Amino acid sequence: MYIKRIVILIVALGLIFMGSFSLYVYKVMFKSNTSFDEKSKDLYIKTGTSYNQLLNQIESYVLNVDDFDVLAKRKKYNVKPGKYQIKNGMNNNEIINSLRSNNITVNVIYNNIVDLNDLAGKISNQIEADSISFLNSFKTEFFKERGFDERNILSMYIPNSYNFFWNTSVEKFNKRMFEEYTKFWQKNNRVEKANKIGLTRNEVMILASIVYEESKQNIELRKIAGVYINRLNDNWKLGADPTVKFAAYQLKEYKNTIIRRVLNKHLKIDSPYNTYKYYGLPPGIISMPSIQAIDAVLNYEKHNYYFFAADPSNPGYHSFAKSLSEHKRNARKFHRYLNSKGIKK
């Protein structure tokens, strides 16, 4: 009788232990452990993050970080940098599996870029790499080996949306961008078209940047490109206002200013970018052109226009002229408009 009671007690204790253990396993592995109300939250794990740093970081995402810790160690989880999504209601097992194998990509988008500083800032806001790392990369041999000098590095970055892992390094990012640049030029016979009009790829990008700065109306771009091609072919100075503004903005006196009206004093600035003073294309790109502007140069409109001026009766658009006298009339209309608005500089 005594032995029977002992056996019953042992069995009861075993059942209690097994029940407690099962509840503990359920709690650690299968019970929801998220602490937020949103449908999901993104977790960004930086390169070099240690396991203890991850625990501190994930503490605001989970109800019980100790339970997460127990299972993570049991599953021999190793920290991997990247962007991860934790969905509301996930248990520790699901969270760990997600952090182990579901590094999410991000869409890196850039356009309307002014210069390399602007580019570095825009990209670094979308992936882990910081802007200083990008600026330092622009000084490496990577670009020279691929035909870009410091004045035309921006030409390699074709404005678009690109899919990357958030923790992509600067080196891998630049390498991918050169691959995209190469693909871009291989499409739609762009290389052949550039050769046909006698321009290199860098020269096309330089001219496209001028065309882009002249107008944001896509319907006009091919016609504006045609004007500049006519001037180049006839050995005229380009006389492009955006290049004069660019030259001015390189000077201390024009830093943090906006030139709304090109004046005679601007035309006298001694800079290779001043196309009123020097023949041919400027030595570098003056901004990041849109794809439409690039294709506008490659498929420029063939016509006999050599001049254009902003049309005050149709804001955002231009009046085109074949003769200087006609152009002067168009220009006077625009100057009267600027005067009426009190725009003096």
N, C-alpha and C positions, 0 to 999 in steps of 0.2 A: 504493500500500500504506500509506504514511504517512497519507494523508488518510483512508483507511478506518478506521485505528486511532483517529484523532481523533474521527471521527463516532461510532464505537462507544463511546468514552470519554464523549463528550457525552451520548449516549443513556443510558449507564449512570448518569452523574451525575444526569441528569434524572429517571430512574426512582427513584434513591435519594432525590432531593429530593421528588419527588411522594409517595413512600412515607412519608417522614418527615413531610411536610406533612399527609398523610391521617391518620396516626397522631395528629398534634397536634390536628387538627380533631376527630377522634373523641374524644380525651381531653378537649378543652375543651367540646364540645357534647353528646356522646352517652354518655360513660362516667359511671357512677354517681359522685356526688360528696358523698353524705351521710356523716356521721361518727358517727351515733348508732345504737343497737341497737333502740330502740323502733320500733313500727310507723309512727308519725308523731310530729311535734312541732309545737306551735303557736308561731308567731313573731308577736310584737306590735310593730308599728312605730308609734311615737308621732308625733303631729302635729308637723311642723317638723323631723323627723329628716333630716339631710343624707346625701348619698351615702356619704361617708367614715364617718359614724357607723353607717350600715347595714352597711358592710363589717366594721367592728369587731364589730357585733352578730351578724352571720351567720357569723362565723369559727368559732363553737363548734358550728355546724350542719353545716359542710362540711369535706371533707378538704383541699381546696386553694382558698383564697380568691382566689388570684391568677388561677386559671383562671376562676372565677366573674366576677371583675372584668373580664377580657378580653372575655368574651362579653357581659356586661351593657353595657359601653360600645359594643360592636359593634352590639348590638340597640337602642341608645339608650334604655335603661331609665331611667325617672324614678321616684324614690321616692314611694310612695303610702302614707299612714298606714292602719292597720287591723290586723285579725287574719288571719293567713295560716297555712295548713297545709303543712308540708313532709313528704312521705312518704319512708319509707326506700327507698333505691334510686333516687331521682330524679336525673336528670342536670341540668347547669347550665341547659340550655335549658328543661327542665320547671320548674325552680325559678323562673327568671326569668318565665316565662309565668304561673305561679301568683301571683307577687308583683305582676304587672302587672294581673291581671283577676279574681282569685279572692278578693276580700275576703269573709271568712266572717262571718256574723251570729252573735250570742250571744243567749241567752235571759236577759233581765233579770227576776228574780223578787223580789218583796217582799211581805211580809205580817207580821202581828204587830208593826207599827211603833208605837213609843211617841210619838215627836215628830219634828220636822223634822230635828233633829240625827241621830237614828237613821236616818231616811229617807236623808239625804245620805250617811251612811256606808255603808249597804247598797248603794245604787246605785253609788257610786264604787268599790266593791269589784268591780263587774261590768263597768264600761266605763271608758274612758280618763279622762273628766272627774273632777276631784278633788272632795272634799266641800266645800272652801271655795268653789269655783265654784258649787256648788249652793246653799249657804247664802246667798251673795251674790245669787243669782238670786231667792230668796224675798223680797228687799227691793225688787224692781223693780215697775214699773207693770203688768207682764204679768198678774199675778193680780188686781189691783184692777179692771182693765179687763174681767175675766171674772167679776166678782162675788164674789171671795174677799178677805177681810181676813186679817191676819196670824194670827188665831186659828183660821181655817178653811181655810188653804191645803192642809193634809193631806187635806181632803175631796176634792180634785181627783184624788188618786192612788188609783185603785181597785185593791186587791190582786189580782194575777194574774201571769201569765207573759207577757212581751212580747218580740218579736223586734227586735233592733237591730243596726246595725253597731257594732263595739266603739269606733270613733273618733267616734261621734255626739256632737255638741256639747251643752252644757247647754240652750242655746236650742231646738235641734231636739228634744231629749228632752222638755222641758216642753210644747212645742207638740203633740207627738204624744200626750202624756198627756192634754191637754185634749181632743183629738179622741177618745181612747178613753173619756174621761169622758162626753162628749156622746153617743157611741154607746151607752154603758151605760145612760144615762137614757132613750134613745129606744127601747130594747128592753123587751119585756114590759109595755108601758103604764106604766112606772114614773112618768113625769111626771104622767099622769092620776091614778094612785093617790095620789101625794103631794098633788095638788090636792084630791082627794076627802076626805082626812083633815085638810086645812087646814094642811099644813106645806110649807115651801119645801124645795128640795133640800138646802140647808145644814142646815136644821133636822132633816130626816130623818137626815142623816149624824151630827149631834150625838146624837140619840136612839139611833141604831144603835150609836154608840161606847159609850154607857152600857150598852145591852143586851149588847153583846159582852163588856164587862168584867164583867158580872154572871154570865155563864155561857158555857162553851165547848161545851156540849152543844146541838147544833143542834136536837134535838127539843124543847127548852124555849124556844127564842128567841122564837117567835111568842106564846107564853103570857106571857112576861115583858114583851114589847112591849105586849101587851094591858093588863097592869097599869098601865104608865106612861101609855098612852093614856087609860085610865079616869081616872087621877089628873089628867091635863091637862084632859080634858073637864069634870071636876067642880071644876076650879080648886083642886085640892089642890097642896101642895108635892110635888115628885117624891120627896124623901127617899131619894136613891140613894147608897149607900155609895161606889161608885167615884168619884163627883164630889167627895166629901169627901176621899178619899185624894188625888185629883188636886190639890185645893186645898192640902192639907198639903204635898205634894211640891214646891210652888212656894216654900215657906218654907225658910230656911237650916237650921233645926233638924231638918228631916226629909230633907235631902239625903242620898243614899246609905243610906237606911234602907228597910225594908220594913214597912208597917203590915199586920199580920195580923188585927188586931182593932180595929174602929172604936169609940172611946171617947167619952165626953161632951165631953172637952176638944177632940176633933176636930170635933165638931158645932158648937162655938162659934167656929170659925175664920171670920173675916169676909172672905168672898170671894164674888164673883158665881158661882163654880163650886160653892159649898156649897148644894146643893138642899134641905138641911134648914133653911136660913136664909132662902133667897129662892125666890119662886114662879117657875114657868116653867122653860124650858130654860136651861142655862148658855150663856154667850156663844160658846163654841167647842167644838170636838171634843176629846175627852179621850184618844183613841187612834185608830188606824186600824181601823175595823170590818171584819169579814169581809163578803163578798158575801151570805152567808147571814143575817147580822145586819141588813144593809140591807133585804133582801127580807122579813125577819121584821117589820120596822116597817111596810113598805108593805102587808104581808098579815097584819097582826096578828090574833091570835085574839080573837074577840069573846066575852067572858065577864063574870062579875060579881066577879072577884077584884081586890082592891085591895092585897093584901099578899103577900109571899113571904119565906121565910127558908131558909137552907141546911139541908139534911136530913142530920143526922149518920149516920143509918142507911143512907143512899144517897149516899155521897160524890160530889160533883160535880153533884148535883141539888138541887132545892128543894121545899119544902112550900108550897103556896099556900093563902091564906085569904081569905074574904069579909068577915070581921068582925075588929075590933081584938082582941077577947078571944081569938079563935082564933089570931090571929097571935102574940099574946104567949105562948101556950102553945108554939107552934112555936119561937119565939125563945128561950124558956127552955131548951128541949131542946138547942138549938145552943150556948147559953152554957155549959151544964153540960158539954157535950162539950169546948169550948175550955178550960174550967177543968181538966178531967181530963187534958188534954194539956199543961197548964202554959203555955198561950198567954195572956199577960196584956196584950200590946200589939201 
